[in-house]
Amino acid sequence: MERSRERWVQAQADLEHARKSLEAGDYEWACFAAQQAAEVAVKAVLERKSAPRDMRCISFSRP
């Protein structure tokens, strides 16, 4: 399986984990898992679109 597909599958699993954590009332873990799912999904899309490697690093900085 290509790496972008593996990442996409992992993102889906992370999102499902976030949903289950939310249902269980574990809000901090749900937020963390959802954020991880989003990051992995973005990386999968960038890899699939053959973005340069330096664009695959996700960083949030304050202005």
N, C-alpha and C positions, 0 to 999 in steps of 0.2 A: 504494500500500500504506500502511495506517495506521502511524503511528510505533511503536506498541506491537508490531506484527507485525514491523517492521523490526528493532527491538531484540531480539525473541525469536530471529529468524533469526541475528543477530549473536552472541547468546549461544551458540547451538548451534555456530556456526563457531569461537568462542573455545574452547569445550569440546573440540571435535575437535582443535584445535591443542594444547591441553593434553595430550590423550591421546597424540598423536604425539610431543610433547616428552618425555613420561614414557617412552614406548617407546624413545626415542633416548638416554635416560639424562641428559637435560638437566633436572634436577630443579628448579632455581631457576626456569627459564622455565616449566616445567609448573605450578608453584605459582602463579606470577604470572598465567598465562593462565586457570587454573581460578578464581582469585579474581576476575578481570575478568569471566569468564563468569557467575559468581554475581551480581555487582553488576548487570550488564546484564540478567540474567533477572529480578531483583527489580524493577528499574526498569520493565521491560516489564509485569510483573504489576500494579504500582501504577498505571501509565498505563492499562492495560486496565480496571482497577477504578475509574478516575477519581478517584484519590486526589489530595488537594490538592498543589500543586507543592512546597510546603515539606517534604512527607513523602517526596518522591522523591529527596532528597539523602541519600546513605548516609554515615554517619559512625560510626566506632567510637571511643569515648572511654573512657579508664580512669576508674574511680571515684575 
